[in-house]
Amino acid sequence: MAIKQRHNVKNAATFDVGTTEIAKGTVVVLNSGVVDKSGSNAAKAVGITDEIGYADKDVRVAQNGDTVLALASDSSITEGEEVISDSDGKVVGASAYTGATQYIVGRALRASTAEDELIPISVNIHVAPKAAS
């Protein structure tokens, strides 16, 4: 069964953007009262941008419970996989991160096939401790 709904934003909030433009579909963090693109596996993620965030303007950010298109870091994300942010605020499969704690942004509703592809993500920001090996 194909997913037809790619966008369902009900819980979005509006945040001020800092001095740098943010692409649509970028994982963002709140920093000193403004949002900026997230860093790798960021602990302070607040959501995924639902539109382009122009410098010094407002941007709508999808939050928990929303389905939104996000920029894929590469073609390795599988359908149903939990995702985290990479160093550019793009989503990457959580299995790619080998650290002690994963800061999950959501779940991929479709596999990625290329870098910078917009894929639907069910936003669900939470912390998932990685099992010891």
Secondary structure, DSSP 8 states (H G I E B T S, - for coil): -------B-SS-EEEEB-SS-B-TT-EEEEETTEEEE--TT-TTEEEEESS-B-TTSEEEEE-TT-EEEEEBSSS---TT-EEEE-TTS-EEEGGG--SSEEEEEEEESS---STT-EEEEEEEEEEEE----
